[in-house]
Amino acid sequence: MNYIAVAELTSEAFAPFGEVGAPLADGGHGAGDVALDLSSGTPRFYIMRLEQRGLAFEIMARHDRVTQCLGAVDGEPWLIAVAPAGIAQPGLGDIRAFRIPPDRFIKLGHGTWHAGPYFAEPLRDFYNLELTDTNTADYTVCRLDVPVAFAT
């Protein structure tokens, strides 16, 4: 088992993988907006219920046609591992882990490798914005040589 340090989420640290969404005042558009690309199909926004995720992974996935947004519904922090787009298969040195605060969401850039959301609780709900066929027509996976656990 390999272990990866978990960084606190900042826009600057997460920039190679996507964008960070934060609370904004109602009305208007501009600074702080997250740029989405849902142009390659029909958007799907739903609450994703996940059970028994644990704090380790051995598979990462990517979506090349869509920018996927993820955030927690229940106001608790969660973890995600990411690796840059444009590499055929991430290795341990490519992977970064982040703790996502309860008042933030992330937008994964096109082709960003990701594993998560992860958490220790038995059950969590997350909102997910992607395309209706993201997990069938735009889903590339890779199995890591050695499982990775979050060093929390």
N, C-alpha and C positions, 0 to 999 in steps of 0.2 A: 504494500500500500504506500502510495506517495501522499504527502500532505502539502497543502497549499495555504499560504497566509491569506487572510481575509482583510481587504482594505475597506475603509469607510468610503462611501460613494461621494465623489465630487464630479462636477461637469467636466473638469479638465482631465481627471484620471480616466473617466469613462469615454471620452471623446473618440478614441480609436475604434470603439465598438458600437457607438450610437450616441443617443442624447438622453439627458435626464430631464424629466418633467417634474415641476414643482407647483405648488398652489399659486394661482394668479387671481387678481381681482376680476370680477365679472365684467364682461363687455370689452369691446375693442380687441385688437390683435396687434402683435408686434413682438418686442423683446420677451423672451421666455417661452414663446410658442415652440412646439416640437413639430418639425417638418415630417409629414407622413407621406408614404407612397403606397396607395392602395389601388393604383390604376390598372393593375394586371388581372383584375377579377372582381368578384363581389365581396365586399367587406363582411366580416363576421365579428361581432362584439358579443362576448358572453362571459359568464362567470364559470371559471374552470375549478372544479372541486378535485383536490388532490389528496390522496391518503398515503400515510407511511412512507414519506420520501426519504427520510434519514439525512445523513450528512456526507454521503460518499456517492461517487458516480464513476462509470466506465464508458459511457457513451455520450458523445456530443452531436448536436444537429445544427444544420443551417438552412436558411430559406433565402433563395437568390432573387425572388420576384417581389418580395414584400418587406416592408418595415413593420416588425411586430412590436406591439406595446404590451407590457406586463406590469401589474401592480397588485398589491394586497388589498382585499376587501375589508379585512378585520382589524386594520390598524396596528399590526405587529410587523416587526422587521423580518426580512427573509434573505436568503443567499442565492447568488447566481455565479456561475463560472462562465467566462467568455474567452474567445480567442479570435484573432484578427481574421477578417475575410481575406480571400486571395491566397490562402495556403491550402494545399491538398488535404493534409491531415495534421491537426494540431498535436504537438508534443508537450510535455510538461513545461518546458521553458516558454511556450507560447501562451499558456493559460493564466488568466488573472481571475481572482475571486473578489466579489463585492458584497457588502451588507447593504441591503436596500432599506432605508428608513421608512416608517409607516406613512409619511406624508410625501413620498416620492414614487414615481413610476419610471420605467426605462423604455426607451425605444431602441430596439436592436437594428443596426444598419443592415443593408442588403448583404447577405452572405456571411454575417457574423456567426461564428460557431458559438453555441451556448449549451449549457447543461443547467437546468433549473426551471422553476424555482425549487429551492431546498429549504427544509425546516425540520425541527426536532419534534414538533407536535404531531399527534396522530392524524389530524385532518385540518386542512386550510383551504380557503377560497381565494381565488385570484381573478381579476378581470384581465381579459385577453382580447386584443384587437389584431386580427390577421385577415386572411382571405378564407372563404369557405372551403377551398381545396388546398390550403397551405400544407396540411399534414399528409396529403396524398400526392399531389402533383408538384409540390415544391419542397421536398423533404429529403435532404441528404444527410446521412449519418456516418459516423466513424466510431469504431471501438478503439479505446486507448489501450496501449500495451500493458499498462499497470493501472488498477483503479486509483482514483484520487479522492482524498477526504479533505474536507474543510478543517483547517486548524483554527478552531474558535476559542 
